[in-house]
Amino acid sequence: MIAGGTPPDVTHLISLDSAIMGGQGLLEDLTPYFDREGVQPGNYFVPPIAKAIDWGDGATYVLPLTVHPNNVYYNVEHFNEAGLATPNELAENGGWTWNTYVEAARRLTRFGPDGAMQRGGSWGEVSMTQWAPLVWQLGGELFDRTVFPTRATFDTPEAREAFSYYADLWTTHQVVPSFADRAAQPGLWFVAGNASMTMNPASFIGRMRREEVPFEWDVAPMPTGPQGTVYTNLTMNNFQIPRDSKNKEAAWKFIKFVSLREENVRHIMQVTGRPPAMGQMFGEYVESLGSVLAHGESIIDMLLVAREIVVSEHLGEINRIINPIARQVFDGNRSPSDGLAEMHERINALLQE
């Protein structure tokens, strides 16, 4: 529509697509609208969200509606049957670390007589959203800056250690279903009760509620890193007004109605199970999960230490570089260091074009 000269008046996009449009100069600065309503993002949103929508040029291009930190979701029944302390029980005593994550996953994994995995101790994905938080927990970064980076830093010791650690879940420890296992047993393993843990954004809650899974499940914080820190990935669902919209005032009226009125935010929160961007609604959000999750507060805890990996108009291309290489590594067909080196080289070539 934009290329054809008839842009939509409002867009509702995840962070990746917001960044692509913003990097191409296609979004309206919402700062004047915020000022007119007396809304200061720093007061309205908690710091991680306020930081995520500050792209460093003095403008604000997105109005977040829902926010999605990654958490660990786990099958309570699997832990109980194995006689294991749950992630939340370990976290209460500071014992929920990447090492205890691996140990739990190993004890929860099950193989059939033919050697095929029947139950994964952990689910996994090729996306860097799964292993970037460990880079941060080790004190490293994947880019020279989060917003519109000029250089990738995948060649650091921290990045190599984090990526190797995550790859070991697939290859060395064999607690994550391989791609051959997934082909033999298609579908959502955790939802089907065939995986004991999974790292997912909060939007996953809505899927679990719709499926009405027959087992008890819960949510926990991400494991603590080797330096005693916890970080997680942040994804947001945002409203934007395209720069060339012909009805900007009506567009603002609509997104303000949806995103800045408590009764509307409450309705969306209750229907979708997604955390609201509006900070003053967090208490209600946790209460709304009470009948589903025993530790819903850990979602807010993770939101407070969440961050976006990168805001870039090249993010789609970056993911298309990373994901096939990561799959080769996780399938055991190349070493983590070799895969990471290729990612580093190709992403830097892309950013320097």
C-alpha positions in Angstrom: 0.0 0.0 0.0 2.8 2.4 0.9 4.7 1.6 -2.3 1.5 2.2 -4.3 1.0 5.7 -2.8 -2.0 4.8 -0.6 -0.5 4.1 2.8 -2.7 2.9 5.7 -3.6 5.4 8.3 -2.5 3.0 11.2 -0.2 0.1 11.4 0.0 -2.4 14.2 3.4 -4.2 14.0 5.8 -6.2 16.0 9.2 -4.6 16.9 11.0 -6.1 13.9 8.6 -4.5 11.4 8.4 -1.2 13.2 12.2 -1.0 13.0 12.2 -1.8 9.2 9.6 1.0 8.6 11.3 3.4 10.9 14.7 2.8 9.4 13.3 3.7 5.9 11.8 6.9 7.2 8.2 5.8 6.8 6.8 6.6 10.2 5.3 9.8 11.7 7.0 11.3 14.8 4.4 10.9 17.6 6.1 13.2 20.0 3.8 16.2 19.3 0.8 13.9 19.9 2.2 12.7 23.2 2.9 16.2 24.3 -0.6 17.3 23.4 -2.0 14.5 25.6 0.5 15.2 28.4 1.9 11.8 28.1 5.6 11.5 28.8 6.9 8.0 27.9 9.4 8.0 30.7 6.5 8.3 33.2 4.0 6.3 31.4 6.1 3.2 30.6 8.6 1.3 32.8 12.3 2.1 31.9 12.9 -0.9 29.5 9.9 0.1 27.4 10.7 3.8 27.5 14.2 3.0 26.4 13.1 0.6 23.6 10.9 3.3 22.0 13.7 5.9 22.2 15.6 5.6 19.0 18.0 8.4 19.8 16.9 11.1 17.4 14.5 12.9 19.8 11.4 11.5 18.1 9.0 8.7 19.1 7.7 6.6 16.3 5.7 3.9 18.1 3.1 3.6 20.7 3.4 0.2 22.4 0.2 -1.7 23.2 1.5 -5.0 24.5 5.0 -6.1 25.6 6.5 -9.6 25.6 9.6 -10.5 27.6 10.9 -14.0 27.2 10.4 -16.3 30.2 10.8 -20.0 30.9 7.5 -21.9 30.7 7.6 -25.4 32.2 5.4 -28.5 32.6 4.9 -28.8 36.4 3.8 -32.4 36.2 7.1 -33.4 34.5 9.1 -31.9 37.3 6.9 -33.5 40.0 7.1 -36.9 38.4 10.9 -36.7 38.2 11.2 -35.5 41.8 12.9 -32.3 40.7 12.7 -28.8 42.3 10.8 -26.5 39.9 12.5 -23.5 38.3 10.6 -21.2 40.7 11.6 -23.2 43.7 15.2 -23.0 42.6 14.9 -19.3 41.8 13.7 -18.6 45.4 17.1 -19.6 46.7 19.2 -18.2 43.9 19.7 -21.7 42.4 18.0 -21.2 39.0 21.1 -20.9 36.7 22.0 -22.1 33.2 23.7 -25.0 34.8 20.6 -26.1 36.7 18.6 -25.5 33.6 20.8 -28.0 31.7 20.7 -30.5 34.6 16.9 -30.4 34.8 16.6 -30.7 31.0 18.8 -33.7 31.0 16.8 -35.5 33.7 13.5 -34.7 32.0 14.5 -35.8 28.4 13.1 -39.2 27.3 14.2 -41.4 24.3 12.4 -44.3 22.8 13.8 -47.8 22.1 14.8 -46.7 18.6 16.9 -43.8 20.0 14.4 -41.1 18.8 13.6 -38.4 21.3 10.1 -38.8 22.7 10.2 -35.9 25.1 12.6 -33.0 25.1 13.8 -31.6 28.4 13.8 -28.3 26.6 12.4 -26.8 23.4 14.7 -24.6 21.3 14.7 -22.3 18.3 17.4 -21.1 15.9 16.5 -17.5 16.5 19.1 -15.3 18.3 16.3 -14.3 20.7 17.0 -17.6 22.4 20.8 -17.0 23.0 21.3 -13.3 22.9 20.3 -12.9 26.6 23.2 -15.2 27.6 25.6 -13.0 25.7 24.4 -10.0 27.8 24.6 -12.1 31.0 28.3 -12.7 30.1 28.8 -9.0 29.7 28.9 -9.0 25.9 26.9 -7.5 23.1 26.0 -8.6 19.6 26.1 -5.1 18.0 28.0 -1.9 18.6 24.7 -0.3 19.5 21.1 -1.5 19.8 19.4 1.2 17.6 20.5 1.2 14.0 23.9 -0.4 14.6 26.9 0.1 12.3 28.8 -3.0 13.2 28.1 -6.6 14.5 30.2 -7.9 17.3 29.6 -11.7 17.0 33.3 -12.3 17.2 33.7 -11.6 20.9 34.6 -14.2 23.6 31.2 -13.6 25.2 29.3 -14.2 22.0 31.3 -17.4 21.3 30.7 -18.7 24.8 27.0 -18.0 24.8 26.4 -19.4 21.3 28.4 -22.5 22.1 26.5 -23.0 25.3 23.2 -22.9 23.6 24.4 -25.1 20.8 25.4 -27.7 23.4 21.8 -28.0 24.4 21.1 -29.5 21.0 24.4 -31.4 20.3 26.3 -32.3 23.5 23.5 -32.6 26.0 20.8 -33.6 23.4 17.9 -32.2 25.5 16.4 -30.2 22.6 14.5 -32.1 19.8 16.6 -32.3 16.6 15.1 -31.3 13.3 14.8 -35.0 12.5 12.9 -35.5 15.7 10.6 -32.6 14.8 9.9 -34.1 11.4 9.0 -37.4 12.9 6.8 -35.8 15.6 5.5 -32.6 14.1 3.6 -30.0 16.1 4.2 -27.9 19.2 6.0 -30.2 21.5 5.4 -28.2 24.7 1.7 -27.7 24.0 1.4 -31.4 23.4 3.2 -32.3 26.6 6.2 -33.5 24.8 8.7 -30.9 26.0 9.3 -30.0 29.6 10.6 -26.4 29.2 10.5 -23.7 26.6 11.7 -20.1 26.4 8.9 -18.0 24.9 7.5 -14.5 24.8 4.5 -13.7 26.9 2.3 -13.9 23.8 2.7 -17.7 24.3 0.2 -17.5 27.2 -2.6 -16.8 24.9 -1.8 -19.8 22.8 -1.7 -22.1 25.9 -5.0 -20.8 27.1 -6.7 -21.3 23.7 -5.4 -24.9 23.6 -6.7 -25.7 27.0 -3.8 -28.0 27.7 -4.7 -30.9 30.1 -1.6 -30.6 32.2 -0.4 -28.1 34.9 2.1 -25.5 33.6 3.7 -22.4 35.0 6.1 -19.6 34.2 9.5 -18.8 35.7 12.2 -16.3 35.3 15.1 -16.8 32.9 18.1 -18.6 34.4 20.8 -16.4 36.0 24.0 -16.1 34.1 27.5 -16.9 35.2 28.0 -13.4 36.5 24.9 -13.4 38.6 22.9 -11.3 36.2 19.6 -11.9 34.4 18.5 -10.4 31.1 15.9 -11.4 28.6 14.7 -10.5 25.1 11.9 -8.0 24.6 9.4 -7.9 21.8 6.6 -5.3 21.6 3.4 -4.9 19.6 3.2 -1.3 18.5 0.9 1.2 16.8 2.4 3.5 14.2 1.1 6.2 12.0 2.7 6.1 8.5 4.5 9.4 7.6 2.3 9.8 4.5 -1.0 9.0 6.1 -3.7 11.3 4.9 -5.7 11.1 8.1 -3.2 11.5 10.9 -5.6 13.1 13.4 -8.1 10.3 13.0 -5.3 7.8 13.2 -4.0 9.3 16.5 -7.5 9.3 17.9 -7.8 5.6 17.2 -4.5 4.5 18.6 -5.0 6.7 21.6 -8.4 5.2 22.2 -7.0 1.7 22.1 -3.7 2.2 23.9 -4.1 5.0 26.4 -7.5 4.2 27.9 -7.4 1.8 30.8 -10.7 0.0 30.1 -9.6 -0.8 26.5 -6.1 -1.9 27.6 -7.8 -4.1 30.3 -10.1 -5.8 27.8 -7.2 -6.6 25.4 -5.1 -7.9 28.4 -7.9 -10.2 29.5 -8.7 -11.5 26.1 -5.1 -12.1 24.9 -3.2 -12.8 28.1 -0.6 -10.4 26.9 1.2 -8.0 29.3 0.1 -4.4 28.7 2.6 -1.7 28.0 0.8 0.6 30.4 2.8 0.3 33.6 -0.1 1.1 35.9 -1.9 -2.0 34.7 0.8 -4.5 35.7 -0.8 -5.4 39.0 -4.1 -6.2 37.3 -2.3 -8.2 34.7 -0.7 -10.5 37.3 -4.0 -10.9 39.1 -5.7 -11.9 35.8 -3.3 -14.8 35.4 -3.9 -16.1 38.8 -6.3 -18.9 37.7 -3.8 -20.0 35.0 -0.3 -19.4 36.3 0.9 -19.6 39.9 3.9 -17.3 39.2 2.6 -14.8 36.8 4.6 -12.0 38.5 7.8 -13.4 37.0 6.6 -12.0 33.7 6.8 -8.5 35.1 10.1 -9.3 36.8 11.5 -10.3 33.4 10.0 -7.3 31.7 12.0 -5.1 34.1 15.3 -6.6 32.8 14.2 -7.0 29.2 15.8 -5.3 26.2 15.5 -5.5 22.5 18.4 -7.1 20.6 18.5 -4.7 17.8 16.4 -2.0 16.0 17.4 -2.0 12.4 15.9 -1.7 8.9 18.1 -4.7 8.1 16.7 -7.0 10.9 14.8 -9.2 8.5 18.0 -9.7 6.4 20.0 -10.3 9.6 17.7 -13.0 10.7 17.9 -14.6 7.2 21.7 -14.8 7.7 21.6 -16.1 11.2 18.8 -18.7 11.2 20.1 -21.1 8.4 23.6 -21.0 9.9 22.3 -21.6 13.4 20.4 -24.6 12.1 23.5 -26.1 10.6 25.3 -25.7 13.9 22.5 -27.1 16.0 22.2 -30.0 13.7 25.9 -30.8 14.4 27.0 -30.1 10.8 29.4 -27.3 11.7 31.1 -25.9 14.8 29.6 -23.0 16.7 32.8 -20.9 16.2 32.7 -21.4 12.5 29.0 -20.6 12.3 29.4 -17.5 14.4 32.4 -16.3 12.3 30.3 -16.5 9.1 27.4 -14.6 10.8 29.8 -11.9 11.9 31.3 -11.5 8.5 28.1 -11.4 6.5 26.2 -9.2 8.9 29.0 -6.7 8.9 29.1 -6.7 5.1 25.3 -6.0 5.2 25.6 -3.2 7.7 28.4 -1.5 5.7 26.5 -1.5 2.4 
